[in-house]
Amino acid sequence: MSRFKSIVPPSMSMSYSAFHFSPAVVSDNRVYASGQLGTGPDGKIPDDLEKQFTYAFERVGLVLEAAGATFADIVEISTFHIGLQEHIGKFVAVKDRFVLEPYPAWTAVGTTELAIPGAVVEIKVIAHI
């Protein structure tokens, strides 16, 4: 018997099957969510950064909801950025629409490449339920 439960929202079942990873797992009252890119409903990355950041947070929200958690349950956020210094201000403005006080721990890392061309941010979280 596994010590964790795999969380796969219906809209993410194709990724689960194709790439063999869970969008999240729940173990010991914690949700460990895999990184989410800012893909839109059509599965594409928008050129508009604000939309891309919003979509990424909305996808995080879908994973949290499927696990029985909310943004208020997040204890840690890790974000990976292409062009971190260029867009951190716009990213924080979008983040603050989803993540409210008391703020969780957050680490932002600049990187050179993400899984889908055009993606500039990936967001992963740990939440307590």
N, C-alpha and C positions, 0 to 999 in steps of 0.2 A: 504494500500500500504506500502510495506517495505521501510525503510529508507536506505537500503543498497542493493547492487547487489551481489549475490553469483557468485563466479568465480570457474568453474570446468573444467580444461583442460580435453579433451577426455580421456587421459591416466589415469586420476584419478577418473573417474566416478564410478568405482566399490567401491572405498573407500567412496565416497559421499553416495552411496546407502547403503552400508553395515554398516558404522559407523556413519552415519547421521551428517556429518560435511562438511563444505565448505573448500576446500584447501585455499581459500582466500575470503574476501569480500571487496568491494569497498564502501566507505562511505565518503562524504565530501572531495573528491579528495585525499583520502588516501587508500592505499592497506594494508590490515591487513592479512598477510599470515600465515596460520597455520604452525606448525613445520613440517619440511621435514626430513625424514631419508634417509640414503644413500643406498637405494635399487637400484639394477641394472636393466637393461631392462627385466631381467627374474623375477623380483620381489623379488630376494634374496639379502641378505646382504653379500657382499664379505668379506673375511678374511683380504685382503689387505687394510690397513687404508687409504692410499692415494686414492685408488679407491673409498672407501666408502665416504670419504670427498668430492671427486669430484662429485660423483653421487648425494650427498645431495645438493650441490650447483647447479648442473644441474637441479634438480627438483625445486629448488627455482626459477631458471631462467624460467622454463616452466610456473610456476604460475604467475610470474611477466609479462611475455609476454602475457599470456591470459588476464591479467588485463590492458594491454596497458602500461606497465612500463618496466624498465630495471634495471640492477644492479646500474646504475648511479643515479637512483631515490630513492634508499634506504636511509632512515634517521635513522633507528635503526635496529640493529641485536641483537637477543638474542640466545645464543647457550647453549645447555645442553649436558654435556659430562660425559661419564663413563671413568674414568682414565684421567681426565683433565690434571694433572701435567705430566703424561707420554707422552701425544701426542700433547700438545699445540703447540710445535714448528712445527711439521708436519702439523697440522691443519692451522696455520697461513700462512704457505707457500702455501697451496692450496687456502685459502681464498684470498690471495693477487693476485691470477690469475684472480679472478672474481670481487673483490671489490677494486676499485682504488681510489686515492685521488680526491676530498676531502673525507676523511673517515667518515662514519656514526658513531653514537654512537654504542657501543658494550658492552654487558654484557655476560660473560661466567660463567656458573654455573656448578659445579660438582654435579653429582647425582648418584644414585645407580642402576637405572633401567630405560629402555626405552621400548616402546610398542612392539618391535620385538626383540627376542633373537639374540644376536650378534651385534646389533646396538650399536655404541659407541658415536654417535653424533646426535642431532636433531637441526635444524636451523629454526628459525622463523624470519620474517622481517616485518617492516613497511616501506612503500614507499610512496612518494608523486607524484601524477600525475596531 
